[in-house]
Amino acid sequence: MYDICVIGAGVVGTNIARELAKYELKVCVIEKLGDVGCGCSKANSGIVHGGYSDEPGTIKAELCVKGNRMYEQMEKELNFGYRKTGSFVLAFNEEENEKLDEIYHKGIKNGVEGLEIIDGDKARQMEPHLSETVTKALYCENAGVTSPYEFVIALAENAIANGVEIKLNSEVTKIVQKEEYFEVEINQKEIIKSQYVINSAGIYSDAIAKMAGIDEYDIHASRGQYIILDKTQNNLANAVIFQVPTKLGKGILVTSTYHGNLLIGPNAEEINDKEDLSTDEDALIHIAELAKKSVPEISLKRALKSFAGNRPKSNKKDWVIEESRVKRFINLIGIDSPGLTSSPAIALKVVEILKVSGLNLLPKTEFRSYRAPIIKKKTADFKGSIDSKDPNLHIICRCESVTEAEIMDALHRGLPVNTLDGVARRTRAGFGPCQGAFCGPRVRKILARELNVEPDEIKGRVNRFEEIVTRVKRLDITKIH
């Protein structure tokens, strides 16, 4: 019998789990996939938004600003990768200039600090590679970038270190409400009993709610496609660069990632298949055209890969974060952008809901808030080589200077890691220009050794290097101007 069962190990679910780990509670997290953060939480822009885009008075607006202010402390504790960069919203004509004023006043109402409207010349002084056609910009000093999948991994590891159980490869197939608890069936065979259930299933949160007899929610997928370019393009953007948003969303952005690549995207497409994460040439060409409107020097010749993420869009105007009409069943519905930014504040809100619901929350006398980093920054005196016998100096991934010691560390932190993708998300081995062509076999060998299996039993990368390069390089560069 658990006190709380959290369904979904994305960035919201793992933030909730870590926050609950601060109390004398028996908590489990159920995740249908083989690793944490493998849904929308790993396939997004990685932006910590300032909080000026959301309608004043909404839950989104409230929690985005609160969440933004929590990131610096969380980075100190969890070492997942966060950097404050500032952001720009660009206008290119008089009509868009007026929209900047509207966004500015939204931000002020939401309590955003560090907002300023500047002219095109000042914007280009701050971001020298911006287009000459930029007329004005809204600058927000408090926006930033993070590594979203590393954030989820760090949260999960720290939650486990403080007593939370995480059950991977565990799909919820049925929920039965008893008088004092719920029976949550996983994989059509195992029963988990819990006094409270927190529905944080992202794009499938409507399906989980229906299992509890709550059928008023409908989630559809809004697919966003992206292009990642190599680090030679990193100098083109210091901050996060948006354009004036449209009815489809915040629009195409250009940003340096936390680890120094250049990222452009996303578009927004309503699709029927929640599992469809494909990308297509026409959409990528359109993304590149719009990105080059902001930063003309972007070169797709430096593209590494494309990817897509499906955001949960609900039939409600605002996020739903509440105890449902089914007592002790808490719903989190339609947590789309800025869900990543808001996730630490969402967790605090869920704790308050639990208190009001009557759960006794007794703080632990000892909560270990610190989680050591996996990736070690290499200094100028680092003497690593691919031939070294010392695991701390033995380089496995040349592109990202990942050592054997870092990979070994990633494999022994309480969360099962048994795929090349899992290692890549924790260490960046395979995320460089060669996309794993060099390090893939070496990582596979280490995994096989540590898991005591044959190398061919280790799952490879979801997108192989040859397929990604072929797809991206086929883009009609002549159409992008």
N, C-alpha and C positions, 0 to 999 in steps of 0.2 A: 504494500500500500504506500503510494507516494502522496505527499501533500499537494504537489503541483506537477502536472504534465504539460510541457510546452511542445506543441506540434509545429515543427519547422525550424531548421537550424540555419536560417539566413541571418543577415545582420541584425534584424529586429529580434528574432528568437534568441540568438546568442547574447545580445545585450540584456534581454530580460533574464536569461539564465544566470548571467554573471551578477546581475543586481540581486537576484533572489539568493545567490550563494552567500550573500552577506548576512543571511538570517539562518536561524536554527530550523531548517526545513529540509525535507527529503524531496529532491527535485530531479526529474528526468526530462530529457529532450529527445523527441522522436523525429528522425529524419529519414525520408524514403530513399535518398541517394546514398552513395558510398563515401561521401565526404561532406563537410560543412560548407556552406556558402556557395553551392554549385548551381543555384538558380539565378535570379536577377541580381543577387548580391555580388556575383563575380563579373557580371557582364553589364557594366554601367560606366558612367563617365568618371567616377572616382572624385567627384567635386563635393567639397564642403561648402554649400551655398550660403550666401550672406543672409538671405531671408527677405529680400525685397520683392520677390515675384508673386508671392501668395496673397490671396485676398485677406485683408485685415479682418480679424474676428473669427477666422477659421482655426481648426485644430492644427492644420498644416502650418499656418503662419506662426502660431504660438510656439510649436515644438521645434520648428526649423531654427528660430533664433536661439532658443534655449539649448538645442543640441549643438549648434555651432560653437557656443561658448564653452562647451565641455571638452572639446577635442584636444586642446593643448595639455590638459591634465591627464586625459586618457592616454595620450601618446607617451607622456612621462612614465606612466604606470605599465603600459602594455607593449611599447616599442613595435608598433605595427607599420609605421610610416605615415606621417602627416607633416605638411608644410603649409604655412600661411603664405599665400601668394598675392592676394587681392584679385579682383575681377573687373572686367569692363563689359558694359553693354553698349554696342556701337549703333549709332544712327548715321544714315547716309543721305537723308533729305529732310525737308522741313516737317513733313508729316511725322516722320520717325522722331524728330527732335521733340515734338509735342508729346509723343508716347513716352519718351525718357522722363519728362516732367511727371507724368502719371505714375510711372514706376518708382520714381524718387519719393513721391508723397506716400505711396503704398509702404515703402520701406520705413519711412519716418513713423507712420502709424503702427507698424509692426515692432518698432523699437530697435531698428537696425542702426548701429553706430558706424561712423566713418564713411558716410555716403557723400558724394560730391558730383555735380555735373560739370564737365570740363569741355573745352572746345577741341576740335580735331588736332590742332597744332600741339596742345599740351598732351593729348593722348599719344601722339607720335613721339613726343619727347620721352614719355614713359615706356612706350612700346614702339621702338624704331621701325619695326617691320610692318606696321599697320598700313593699310591702303591710304593713298592720298585722297580718296573720295570720302573718307570718314569726316562727318561734319561736327558731331558732338559725341560724347560718351558719358555714361554713368559709371563712376568708379566707386567700388566698395572695397575698403582695405581689409575687411575681415573674412573674405572668402579664402578658400585654400584647396589643396589637393591631398588625397590620401590613396593608399593602396587598399581597395575595398575587400579583396579576398583575404589579404593578410590581416585586416582588421577582424574579420569573422574568425579566422583561425586563432588569433591571439585571444579573443573573447572566449572561444570554446576551450582553449587550453587552460586559461585562468579559471574558468568555471569548474573544469574537471579537477584542477589542483585544489579547489575549495569544496569538493564533495559532490558536484553535480554529475549525474550519469548521462551520457549521450549514446543513444542507440541508433547506429547507422544502418542503412539497408533495411529500414523498418517502415513500410508503408501502412498508414492507417486505413483499415478496410471496413471498420464499423465502430460506432460509439453507442453505448447503451447507458442511459441514466438510471442509476439506482437511487434509493432514498437519501443516502449520505455520501455517495461517491459515484464516479463514472467507471465503466469498463471500456477501455480503449483496445480494440482488437487490432493487432498488427500482423501483416502478411497472412491473414485469414487463419491464424493458428494460435498466436500468443496473446494473452490478455494482460493488459496493464491496468491496475486499479489506482485511481487518483481522486482525491477530494475535489481538486480544481483542475480544469482544463483551459489552457490558453491557446487559442487558435491563431497561430502566426504562420500560416501555410502559404503566404504570398499569393501567387497566381491561382492556387487551388484552395484559397480560404473560403470561397463560396461552397465548394464541394464538402469541406469539413463541417461548415456550418449546417449544411443540409443533413449530414449524418446525425446532428444533434436536434434535428427537427426545426431548423431555422432556414426558411426558404426564400427570404426577401432579397437576397443578395445575388448579383450576377457579375462575375468577373470575366472580362475579355482581355485578350493579349494585345498590347501595343508594342510592336517590334521596333527596336531602334538598331540601326546598323552603324558600324564604326570602321575606321581605318587607323591602324597603328603604324607610324613611321619610325625609322631608326633614330639614334641619338644625334646623328649629324644635323637633324632638323630642329633640335632642341632649342637652339638660339633664337628661333623665330617667335617664341612666345615666352615671356617671363610670368605673366599672370594668366588667368582663365579669361578667354575672349569670347563673349557671346555677341549675338546680334539681337535687335529688338524682337521680342518673341511674337509668334503668330498664334492663331487659335489652336494649332496642333501641339504647341508646347514651347519650350525655351529656345528651340531652334538649333542650328548648327553651331557648335563651339570649336574653338581651337585652343588646345592647352598642352602644356608640358605635363607629363605624368610625374608621379612622385619619384620614380626611378629614372626619369630623364628622357623618355621617348616623347614623340609628339603624337597627340591623339586628335582626330577630327571626327565629327558626327555629333549626335545621332539624327537620323530622320525619324519619322513616326508613321507607322503603318498599322492599321487595325487588321488583325488576322484571326482566322477561326481556329487554327491549330496552336494550342498553347505550347506545344513541344517544337514548333518550327523555328529553328535558330539559323536558318540559311541566310546567306547574303547573295546579292545579285549585282551584276555589272551596272545596269542602268541606275540603280539606287546609289551605288558607290560613286559613279560619275557625277550624279547630282549632288551628293555630299561634298565631293571635291570641288565642284564649281562654286558652291556656296561658301566653303571654307576659304577658297582663294579670293573671294570678294573681301574678306576681312584681312587676310595675309597672302598677298599675291605670290610670294616667293616659295610657297609650298610646292614640293616636287614629289609626285607619286613614284618617281623612279626609286625613291628611298622607302617605299612602303614595305612593311614586313608581313602584315597579315590583315585580314578583315575578320570581324566577328559581329554577332548580334546578341541582344538581350531582350527578353520579353517582360514588359512592365505590366503590373496588375491594375487595370482600369476598371473601376466599379460603376454600378448604376447610381451611386450616391455622389452628391456634389463635393463632399468633404470626406476625410478619413473617418472610419468608424472604429473607435477604441472605447469599448464599454463592456460591462457585464451584461450579457444578453438576457432576454426574458426567461431563458433556462438558467436557473440560479447556479452560480459557481462556474459557469461556462463563459469565458471572456473572449470576445471577438476583436480581431484586428483585421479590418477589411479595406482593401484598395490602397494599401500603403505603397504608393508610387513615389516619384520624385516630389519632394526632397527627402525620401525615406532614409537614405543613407545618412544624410546630415542629421536628421531628427532622431535617429535610432537610440542614442543614449538617453534623450529626454523622453522618448516613448516608454522606455523601460521604467523610468521613474513614475510616469503616469500610471502604468500598470500596477506598480507597487501600491500606489495610493488607492486604486480601484480595489485591490485585494484587502487593504485595510478597512475600507468602507464596507466591503462585503462581509467582514467579520473574521477574517483570518488573523490569527495571533502571530505577529511578526516580532520575534525576539532576536535582537542583533547578536551575532557571534562575538565572542570575546576576542577571537583571533581570525582575521580575514587577511589572506595574503593577496594584496593588490598588485604586486609586481610580477611581471612576466618578462623574462630575459629575451632579447632579440635572437632570432635565428641567423639572420644575415649580418655578418660582421663587416663593417666598413674597412676597406683596405687602405692603409697609409702608404706613404712614399717608400718606406723601408720594408714593405712586404716582399718576401723572397720566394713566393710560391712558384711552383712549376708543375708541369704535367708528369714529371718523372720523380718527384719527391716521394720519399717513403713515409714522411711525417704527415699524418692526416690533416694537421692544421695548415700545412703548406702544399699538400697534394691537390692541384687544381683539376677538377673534373669538368667544369664548364669554362672554356677559355673566354667566351664572349662576355660573361658576367663575373668572371673570377670567383666562381663558387668552388669551395674546397670540399674534400671528402668529409672533414669534420663537421661542416655545416649541414651536409646531407644526413650524416649520422645523427646529429642533434635533432633534425626535423622528424626523424623516424621514431624517436623515443620520448615523446611528450604526452602520452596518454591517449592520443587520437590515432587510430589505425591509418597508415599511409602505405598503399600498395600499388600505386600507379605512377607512371611518369608524370602525368598531369598534377597529381598530388604533390610530388616533389617540386615540380616547377612553381606551383603557387606558393610554396613555402620558401624556396631558395633562389628562384629565378633561373635555375639550370634548365636551359632550353628556350629561354625568352630572348636571347640575343639575335644578332643578324643571321646566324646559321640555323636558328630555330630548332636546335637539338640534333643537327646532323652529326656533330662531333661528340657531344656529351651524352646523347641518348643511350647508346650501347653501354657506356660506362656507368650511367645511373642505373640502368637495368641490371647490370652485374652486381652493384651494391645492394639493390633491392632484393634480388634473388638470394644473395648471401645472407642478408639479415632476416628474411622471411623463410629461409630454408626451403625454397622452391626452385624449379627450373627457370632459367631466364625467359623462355618462351611463354611462361605462365603470367608474366607481368604485362599488364595492359599498356599499350603505347599511347602516344599523344592522340587526342581526338582529331586534331587537324594536322596532318603530316606536312612537313616542310615543303615537299615538292608540290602538293596540291595547293597550298596557300600561295606560294610564289607564282605558280602558273596562273591562278585566278587573278591575283592583283596585277601582275605584269601584263595581263591581257587587256587591261583597261585602255580604252581609246584615249590616249593622252592628248591627241590633237583636238578632242572635243572640249577639253578643260582649259579655259583661258580666263 
